[in-house]
Amino acid sequence: MYRPSTGLLFVLPALIVLAMLIAYPVAYTGLLSVTDGQGNFVGMSNFAKVLSARATPQAFWNTVYWVVGSIVFQVILGTATAVLLNQTFAGRAIVRSITLIPWVVPGIVAATTWAWMFHTEFGIINYMLTGPGIIDQPIGWLTNRDTVMPVLIAINVWKLFPFVAIMVLAGLQSIPNDLYEAARVDGANFWEEVRYVMLPQVRPVIVAVTLLLVIWGLNSITIIYAITRGGPANRTLITPIQIFRIAFENVQFNQAAALSVMFFAVAIAIVFVYIKALASQPREAR
């Protein structure tokens, strides 16, 4: 005979694993944030120290710049690529496969490769620009404070736009042909089909992908740390890298835990606001 507790027994192993891998680390991080190195309760002292650090606000705004700048271009480029890949042309399957290459390349490999390509003296980017005379002398793309973050954002866009493209393409493939035929009967051209048929139909996919990109962007560290490690002059220092520095370079685990707790709260708030804003939209607009 089935009992209500039977279902709980089936999911109990998964709940135990989740508790060990998620709940315990979160709770322990919270405990570290309000204690010192000897385990003594210090209240909000660790929070006050990290908030008073000069690098904290800079890292926060760098994180906002990094996440927003990356997501805007990832979504735009990915959606445009999906629309193009949805058309019928010779070699479409090959082009779709090639489009996935940036996404499947390991992050550290991509970061190292692009770091050499943007190298001031030996990089192919400067070579291609100085050869035709586009620029007079090599540019320190990764050492100039004005160019380093845009370059890193461009690399991040290159890395993740294929994911957006494939997800949006899957949504485009599910659109009934009747909608296209009705639009053509009404005299719609290609761009009107994109605006009034394709984009409204794939809006839920774009919303879900954007939420994933926000979460990934807030937690991304590989590209920036592998290329600049937060430099020059903390110009590319984002909060995850600051947490890493405090914990493993300064060996201040309690302060790192305090900053982690605050960053976690901000990330949860951003996701919550995003979901609430989505839920408040009319159903036909989603």
Secondary structure in CASP SS format (residue, H / E / C, confidence):
PFRMAT SS
TARGET T0000
AUTHOR 0000-0000-0000
METHOD secondary structure of the structure
MODEL  1
M C 1.00
Y C 1.00
R C 1.00
P H 1.00
S H 1.00
T H 1.00
G H 1.00
L H 1.00
L H 1.00
F H 1.00
V H 1.00
L H 1.00
P H 1.00
A H 1.00
L H 1.00
I H 1.00
V H 1.00
L H 1.00
A H 1.00
M H 1.00
L H 1.00
I H 1.00
A H 1.00
Y H 1.00
P H 1.00
V H 1.00
A H 1.00
Y H 1.00
T H 1.00
G H 1.00
L H 1.00
L H 1.00
S H 1.00
V C 1.00
T E 1.00
D C 1.00
G C 1.00
Q C 1.00
G C 1.00
N C 1.00
F E 1.00
V C 1.00
G C 1.00
M C 1.00
S H 1.00
N H 1.00
F H 1.00
A H 1.00
K H 1.00
V H 1.00
L H 1.00
S H 1.00
A C 1.00
R C 1.00
A H 1.00
T H 1.00
P H 1.00
Q H 1.00
A H 1.00
F H 1.00
W H 1.00
N H 1.00
T H 1.00
V H 1.00
Y H 1.00
W H 1.00
V H 1.00
V H 1.00
G H 1.00
S H 1.00
I H 1.00
V H 1.00
F H 1.00
Q H 1.00
V H 1.00
I H 1.00
L H 1.00
G H 1.00
T H 1.00
A H 1.00
T H 1.00
A H 1.00
V H 1.00
L H 1.00
L H 1.00
N C 1.00
Q C 1.00
T C 1.00
F C 1.00
A C 1.00
G C 1.00
R H 1.00
A H 1.00
I H 1.00
V H 1.00
R H 1.00
S H 1.00
I H 1.00
T H 1.00
L C 1.00
I H 1.00
P H 1.00
W H 1.00
V H 1.00
V C 1.00
P C 1.00
G H 1.00
I H 1.00
V H 1.00
A H 1.00
A H 1.00
T H 1.00
T H 1.00
W H 1.00
A H 1.00
W H 1.00
M H 1.00
F C 1.00
H C 1.00
T C 1.00
E C 1.00
F C 1.00
G C 1.00
I H 1.00
I H 1.00
N H 1.00
Y H 1.00
M H 1.00
L H 1.00
T H 1.00
G C 1.00
P C 1.00
G C 1.00
I C 1.00
I C 1.00
D C 1.00
Q C 1.00
P C 1.00
I C 1.00
G C 1.00
W C 1.00
L C 1.00
T C 1.00
N C 1.00
R C 1.00
D C 1.00
T C 1.00
V H 1.00
M H 1.00
P H 1.00
V H 1.00
L H 1.00
I H 1.00
A H 1.00
I H 1.00
N H 1.00
V H 1.00
W H 1.00
K H 1.00
L H 1.00
F H 1.00
P H 1.00
F H 1.00
V H 1.00
A H 1.00
I H 1.00
M H 1.00
V H 1.00
L H 1.00
A H 1.00
G H 1.00
L H 1.00
Q H 1.00
S C 1.00
I C 1.00
P C 1.00
N H 1.00
D H 1.00
L H 1.00
Y H 1.00
E H 1.00
A H 1.00
A H 1.00
R H 1.00
V H 1.00
D C 1.00
G C 1.00
A C 1.00
N C 1.00
F H 1.00
W H 1.00
E H 1.00
E H 1.00
V H 1.00
R H 1.00
Y H 1.00
V H 1.00
M H 1.00
L H 1.00
P H 1.00
Q H 1.00
V H 1.00
R H 1.00
P H 1.00
V H 1.00
I H 1.00
V H 1.00
A H 1.00
V H 1.00
T H 1.00
L H 1.00
L H 1.00
L H 1.00
V H 1.00
I H 1.00
W H 1.00
G H 1.00
L H 1.00
N H 1.00
S C 1.00
I C 1.00
T H 1.00
I H 1.00
I H 1.00
Y H 1.00
A H 1.00
I H 1.00
T C 1.00
R C 1.00
G C 1.00
G C 1.00
P C 1.00
A C 1.00
N C 1.00
R C 1.00
T C 1.00
L C 1.00
I C 1.00
T H 1.00
P H 1.00
I H 1.00
Q H 1.00
I H 1.00
F H 1.00
R H 1.00
I H 1.00
A H 1.00
F H 1.00
E H 1.00
N C 1.00
V C 1.00
Q C 1.00
F H 1.00
N H 1.00
Q H 1.00
A H 1.00
A H 1.00
A H 1.00
L H 1.00
S H 1.00
V H 1.00
M H 1.00
F H 1.00
F H 1.00
A H 1.00
V H 1.00
A H 1.00
I H 1.00
A H 1.00
I H 1.00
V H 1.00
F H 1.00
V H 1.00
Y H 1.00
I H 1.00
K H 1.00
A H 1.00
L H 1.00
A H 1.00
S C 1.00
Q C 1.00
P C 1.00
R H 1.00
E H 1.00
A H 1.00
R C 1.00
END
